[in-house]
Amino acid sequence: GALSLQAALNPAHTEYLFFVSKKDTTHQFSKTVQEHNRAVKQYQLKKK
């Protein structure tokens, strides 16, 4: 509720601009679009 809204209005300062949801319910964060695209291929596009 309120804490989520506060976090959205006041995001943490970080160099990470992108994230990918991994199948184990964790996330891979990336600083560049190139890193992000690699993570998408690794975690979203690969077969089980």
C-alpha positions in Angstrom: 0.0 0.0 0.0 1.5 3.2 1.3 5.1 2.0 1.4 4.8 0.9 -2.3 3.6 4.3 -3.3 6.4 6.0 -1.3 9.0 3.7 -3.0 7.5 4.5 -6.5 7.7 8.3 -5.7 11.2 8.1 -4.2 13.1 5.4 -6.1 16.6 4.3 -4.9 19.5 5.9 -6.7 21.2 3.2 -8.7 23.0 2.6 -12.0 20.7 -0.3 -12.9 18.2 0.7 -15.5 16.8 -2.7 -16.7 15.7 -5.9 -15.1 14.6 -9.4 -16.2 12.5 -11.7 -14.2 14.1 -15.1 -13.9 12.2 -18.4 -13.7 13.3 -18.9 -10.1 11.3 -15.7 -9.2 14.5 -13.6 -8.7 15.6 -10.8 -11.0 18.7 -10.0 -13.0 19.5 -6.2 -13.1 21.5 -4.6 -15.9 23.2 -1.2 -16.4 23.1 -1.2 -20.2 20.8 -2.3 -22.9 23.4 -4.7 -24.1 23.6 -6.4 -20.7 19.8 -6.4 -20.6 19.5 -8.1 -24.0 22.0 -10.8 -23.0 20.0 -11.4 -19.8 16.8 -11.7 -21.8 18.3 -14.3 -24.0 19.8 -16.2 -21.0 16.8 -16.1 -18.7 13.7 -15.6 -20.8 14.4 -17.1 -24.3 16.2 -20.2 -23.4 14.4 -23.5 -23.2 13.9 -25.4 -20.0 
